[in-house]
């Protein structure tokens, strides 16, 4: 994939994750990641959401290869 395509896909994923967070649909994932990485669910929320975004991107990128 090209860098432009990757950047566009990352932006789309980021918008999706932010919308899901706004709706309160990520609370279980946020709790699990905060425990797993010893992060604070509120103070480290940006880092947690970034982790979720990267996980989705990775799954989309590699998922088609398996």
Secondary structure, 3 states (H helix, E strand, C coil): CCHHHHHHHHHHHHHHHHHHHHCCCCHHHHHHHHHHCCCCCCCCHHHHHHHHHHHHHHHHHHHCCC
